[in-house]
């Protein structure tokens, strides 16, 4: 079986959407789909949940919509499912979810084992994530994250599990060997487990973990400094390293939320300060310039929600842009704006926004308000506000979910989604 080509490392990480109830399914039958793709269609689908029904829309060649089909859809379709779930995340060309019974399920492309079912065969219906060749299910799952071709899960004991592509060490198991079953992320070469983790994020080729002590660990690809460890070397890291804020290796502390982008990373601290590090050629760090950073720097002039309310997802990192909810419940965005993914009414401009701009819903610059969660998916964005989903940016494959394939530089409601 052919695998998908090694993807461009400047690819966004899918952010967990864990605010809603849903249903998941079995692994009985699948539509035959391949396991190779090109970089152009990465992160071109979206997910949400309405009345315990998981929904997906956009690009579907690899079955990542989970509706037993390979047809694209510009409107939300229901994932074929049986079991209630509590969260979903959209990866490069795959999707992962976790259930009310604390098991994990995945569907879509599987060329690197990113579905975690001890196979590399794609599936257009949910299959269960396992931890060994005996099909022992991964259990006690409380959060999931989907990267380019790899996937993460967090269990109730604070243990991080990983599976899929591992050429940059993004699985954090001390090797560069792909895994088609879930393996635990390790603290060191001796095989010690990580300290207790409370949040995870998966990027294009790197991964992040927020520890209970408020510090952040990172592992995987580090070509643009996206691990934030201050190292001058661009070498990959097969085991977790600490994110720091200066050349003295002072740890980033008091963090309450994280997000992993294509080759950049974000964090929110207790004071509402957003920190950013990694690739910055298109302004995705939001600090006013285009210089890559190998340690965390502040996004000046921005204040996020304090204290962070339970269930709020305040940060998102896309392929070349970033999103954050401010203290008033509005959304700010920065980075590349060519496809309208910043939602500020501007598109087809080659000049990035190097500092935060406001997301609006019309030409009168009316802000999108009351936002409780944001997601940045490749070159498009989503937000959840007022009991409904909003989307903006690239829409070639219908990933905005509004029944068209027209890009939008304004936030528009997604009909039929929360």
C-alpha positions in Angstrom: 0.0 0.0 0.0 1.3 3.5 -0.8 1.5 6.1 1.8 0.6 9.7 1.5 3.6 11.9 0.6 5.4 13.5 3.5 3.5 16.7 4.2 4.7 20.3 4.2 5.7 21.0 7.8 3.9 24.3 7.9 0.5 22.6 8.5 -2.0 23.4 11.1 -2.9 21.3 14.1 -6.5 20.4 14.7 -7.9 21.7 17.9 -10.1 19.5 20.1 -13.8 20.4 19.9 -14.9 18.9 23.2 -17.9 21.1 24.2 -20.7 19.0 22.9 -22.3 15.5 23.1 -22.3 13.2 20.1 -22.5 9.6 18.9 -19.8 7.4 17.5 -19.9 4.1 15.6 -18.7 0.7 14.9 -16.0 -0.7 12.5 -18.2 -3.0 10.6 -18.0 -1.9 6.9 -16.0 0.7 5.1 -15.9 2.4 1.7 -12.8 1.6 -0.2 -10.5 4.6 -0.2 -6.8 5.0 -0.7 -4.1 6.2 1.7 -2.2 8.8 -0.3 -2.8 12.4 -0.9 -1.2 15.8 -1.8 -0.4 18.6 0.6 -3.0 20.9 -1.0 -6.0 19.2 0.6 -4.7 19.0 4.2 -7.1 20.4 6.8 -10.0 20.9 4.4 -12.8 19.5 6.5 -14.6 20.6 9.7 -16.4 18.9 12.6 -19.0 19.8 15.2 -21.8 18.2 17.2 -25.5 18.9 17.4 -27.9 17.2 19.7 -25.5 14.3 20.3 -25.0 13.8 16.5 -21.5 14.3 15.3 -21.4 16.4 12.1 -18.7 16.8 9.4 -18.4 18.7 6.1 -15.8 19.6 3.5 -13.2 17.4 1.8 -13.9 13.7 2.0 -11.8 11.7 -0.5 -10.4 9.6 2.4 -13.6 9.2 4.3 -12.7 11.8 6.9 -16.4 12.9 7.1 -17.2 9.4 8.5 -20.5 9.0 6.5 -19.4 5.8 4.6 -18.7 7.9 1.5 -15.9 9.6 -0.3 -18.0 12.5 -1.7 -17.2 16.0 -0.6 -20.0 17.9 1.2 -20.5 21.7 1.4 -23.1 21.2 4.2 -22.9 19.2 7.4 -23.5 15.5 7.2 -23.9 13.1 10.1 -21.1 10.7 11.0 -22.3 7.1 10.8 -22.3 6.3 14.5 -23.7 4.3 17.4 -22.1 5.3 20.6 -22.4 8.7 22.4 -19.2 10.7 22.3 -18.0 13.9 24.0 -15.4 15.3 21.6 -14.1 15.4 18.1 -11.0 16.8 16.3 -10.3 17.2 12.6 -6.7 16.3 11.4 -5.0 16.5 8.1 -7.2 14.0 6.3 -8.6 12.1 9.3 -10.9 12.6 12.2 -10.8 11.4 15.8 -13.4 11.3 18.6 -13.7 10.0 22.1 -16.8 8.5 23.7 -18.9 8.9 26.8 -17.5 5.4 27.6 -14.0 6.9 27.4 -13.0 5.0 24.3 -11.5 6.6 21.1 -12.6 6.2 17.5 -11.1 7.5 14.3 -11.9 7.5 10.5 -10.4 8.8 7.3 -6.9 8.5 5.9 -4.7 5.9 7.6 -1.5 5.7 5.5 0.7 6.2 8.6 -1.6 4.4 11.1 -3.2 7.7 12.3 -6.5 5.9 13.0 -4.8 3.7 15.6 -6.6 0.5 14.8 -3.5 -1.6 14.1 -3.9 -1.1 10.3 -2.9 1.3 7.6 -6.1 0.9 5.6 -8.3 4.0 5.3 -11.9 3.9 6.7 -14.9 6.0 5.9 -16.6 4.9 9.1 -15.4 5.0 12.7 -12.9 2.3 13.9 -11.8 1.8 17.4 -8.4 3.0 18.6 -6.4 0.1 20.2 -3.1 -0.2 22.2 -1.8 -3.5 20.9 -2.1 -6.2 18.2 -4.7 -8.0 20.3 -7.1 -5.1 19.6 -7.2 -4.0 23.3 -9.1 -0.7 23.3 -7.6 2.5 24.5 -9.7 3.5 27.5 -10.2 6.3 30.0 -9.9 8.9 27.2 -10.8 12.5 28.2 -9.4 14.5 25.3 -8.1 14.0 21.8 -6.1 16.0 19.2 -5.4 15.4 15.5 -2.3 16.6 13.7 -1.2 16.3 10.1 -0.7 12.5 10.1 -0.6 11.8 13.8 -3.1 11.7 16.6 -3.0 12.2 20.4 -5.2 11.2 23.3 -5.2 12.1 27.0 -6.5 9.6 29.6 -7.9 10.2 33.0 -4.6 9.4 34.7 -2.9 12.2 32.9 -1.1 9.9 30.5 -0.7 11.0 26.8 -1.0 8.4 24.1 0.1 8.9 20.5 -0.1 7.1 17.1 0.5 7.6 13.4 3.4 9.3 11.6 6.5 9.7 13.6 9.4 10.8 11.3 10.0 13.9 13.4 9.4 12.2 16.7 5.9 13.7 17.0 4.7 10.7 18.9 7.2 11.3 21.8 8.0 7.7 22.4 11.7 8.1 21.9 11.7 6.7 18.3 11.0 7.8 14.8 9.0 4.7 13.9 5.4 5.1 12.8 2.8 3.5 15.1 -0.6 2.1 14.1 -1.6 1.5 17.7 -1.6 4.0 20.6 1.7 4.2 22.5 2.4 6.3 25.6 4.4 9.4 25.4 7.6 9.1 27.5 9.4 11.6 29.7 12.9 10.3 29.0 14.9 7.5 27.3 14.6 5.4 30.4 10.9 5.0 29.7 9.6 7.1 32.6 6.0 8.4 32.1 5.3 12.1 31.7 4.2 14.1 34.7 0.4 14.5 34.9 -0.9 16.3 31.8 -4.2 18.2 31.6 -4.3 19.4 28.0 -2.8 18.3 24.6 -2.4 19.8 21.1 -1.2 18.3 17.8 0.6 20.3 15.1 1.7 19.5 11.6 4.7 17.6 12.8 5.0 18.5 16.5 3.0 18.0 19.7 2.3 19.9 22.9 1.3 19.0 26.5 0.2 21.3 29.3 1.2 19.9 32.6 -0.8 20.3 35.8 1.9 22.6 37.2 1.2 25.1 34.4 4.3 24.4 32.3 4.4 23.2 28.7 6.3 20.3 27.1 6.8 19.9 23.3 8.3 17.3 21.0 8.7 16.5 17.3 9.7 18.7 14.5 11.6 21.9 15.4 12.7 23.3 12.1 11.2 26.7 12.9 11.5 26.7 16.7 7.9 25.4 17.2 9.0 23.4 20.2 9.9 26.6 22.0 12.9 25.1 23.9 15.2 27.9 22.9 17.6 25.5 21.1 19.5 27.0 18.2 19.5 23.6 16.5 16.7 22.7 14.2 17.0 19.0 15.2 13.8 17.1 15.8 13.2 16.0 19.4 12.0 12.4 19.9 11.2 13.1 23.6 9.5 16.1 25.3 11.4 19.3 26.0 10.4 22.3 28.1 9.0 25.5 26.5 10.9 28.5 27.7 10.6 32.3 27.5 14.3 33.4 27.2 17.8 32.4 26.4 18.3 31.6 30.1 15.8 28.8 29.6 13.3 30.2 32.1 10.2 28.0 31.8 6.9 29.3 30.5 4.6 29.0 33.5 1.0 29.5 34.7 -0.4 28.4 31.4 -4.1 27.5 31.1 -4.5 26.7 27.4 -2.3 25.7 24.4 -2.7 25.3 20.6 -0.4 23.8 18.0 -0.2 25.1 14.4 1.6 24.0 11.3 4.9 25.1 12.5 4.0 27.5 15.3 2.5 27.2 18.8 0.4 29.3 21.2 -0.3 29.4 24.9 -2.6 31.5 27.2 -1.5 32.2 30.7 -3.5 33.0 33.9 -3.2 36.8 33.3 -4.7 36.5 29.8 -1.4 37.0 28.0 -1.0 35.0 24.8 2.5 33.6 24.1 3.7 32.4 20.7 6.7 30.7 19.2 7.9 29.0 16.0 7.4 29.9 12.4 6.6 33.6 11.8 7.2 34.5 8.2 3.5 35.3 7.7 3.0 37.0 11.1 1.4 34.0 12.8 3.1 34.8 16.1 1.2 38.2 16.3 4.1 40.1 17.8 4.5 42.7 15.1 7.3 41.2 13.0 8.1 38.2 10.8 11.0 36.7 12.6 10.9 33.1 13.8 11.1 32.6 17.6 12.7 29.6 19.3 11.3 30.6 22.7 7.9 31.9 23.7 7.2 35.7 23.1 4.2 37.7 24.1 1.5 38.9 21.7 1.5 42.6 22.7 -1.6 44.5 23.5 -3.8 41.4 23.7 -5.7 40.2 26.8 -7.6 37.0 26.8 -10.4 35.8 29.1 -9.5 35.8 32.9 -10.2 33.6 34.6 -10.6 31.0 31.9 -14.1 29.5 32.3 -14.6 25.8 32.1 -15.3 24.5 28.6 -13.9 27.6 26.8 -11.4 26.9 24.0 -9.6 30.3 23.7 -6.9 29.6 21.2 -6.5 28.1 17.8 -3.5 27.8 15.4 -3.9 27.3 11.7 -1.6 26.6 8.8 -0.4 30.2 8.7 -2.8 32.1 11.0 -3.8 32.2 14.7 -7.0 32.9 16.6 -7.7 34.0 20.2 -10.8 34.9 22.2 -10.4 38.2 24.0 -11.6 39.2 27.4 -14.9 40.5 25.9 -15.7 37.3 24.1 -14.8 38.6 20.7 -12.3 36.9 18.3 -8.9 38.3 17.3 -6.9 36.9 14.4 -3.4 37.4 12.9 -1.2 36.0 10.2 -2.0 35.1 6.6 -5.2 36.6 5.3 -5.2 35.6 1.6 -8.2 33.3 1.9 -10.1 35.5 4.3 -9.1 33.2 7.2 -8.7 36.2 9.6 -12.3 37.1 9.1 -11.7 40.9 9.1 -13.3 41.5 5.7 -10.0 41.4 3.8 -9.0 38.6 1.4 -6.8 38.2 -1.7 -4.2 40.3 0.0 -0.6 39.1 0.1 0.2 41.3 3.1 -0.2 39.4 6.4 -1.5 40.9 9.6 1.4 41.0 12.0 -0.8 42.0 15.0 -4.3 40.9 16.1 -7.3 42.2 14.1 -11.0 41.7 14.9 -13.2 39.0 13.3 -16.4 40.6 12.0 -19.6 39.3 10.4 -20.3 41.9 7.8 -19.0 44.9 5.8 -20.1 47.2 8.7 -17.4 45.6 10.8 -19.9 44.2 13.3 -17.8 42.0 15.7 -18.5 38.3 16.2 -19.4 38.3 19.9 -20.1 35.8 22.7 -17.6 33.3 21.4 -16.8 30.3 23.6 -14.6 28.2 21.3 -12.4 28.7 18.2 -10.8 26.3 15.8 -8.3 27.1 13.0 -8.3 24.4 10.3 -5.7 24.9 7.6 -6.7 28.1 5.8 -10.2 28.3 7.3 -11.5 29.1 10.8 -14.5 28.2 13.0 -16.0 29.7 16.1 -18.9 28.7 18.4 -21.1 31.5 19.7 -24.7 31.9 20.6 -25.4 28.2 20.2 -24.3 28.1 16.6 -21.2 27.5 14.6 -19.6 30.3 12.4 -16.9 29.8 9.7 -14.8 31.9 7.4 -11.8 31.6 5.1 -10.9 29.0 2.4 -13.9 27.0 1.0 -12.7 25.1 -2.0 -14.1 21.9 -0.8 -17.1 23.2 1.1 -15.3 23.3 4.4 -17.2 26.4 5.6 -20.3 24.3 5.6 -22.6 27.0 4.2 -23.7 25.1 1.0 -21.2 26.9 -1.3 -17.6 26.7 -2.3 -17.0 30.4 -2.1 -14.3 31.8 0.2 -15.5 34.2 2.9 -13.6 37.0 4.6 -16.5 37.5 7.1 -17.7 35.0 9.7 -20.9 33.3 8.4 -23.2 31.0 10.3 -23.0 27.3 9.4 -26.6 26.1 8.7 -27.6 23.0 10.6 -24.6 23.1 13.0 -24.6 24.4 16.6 
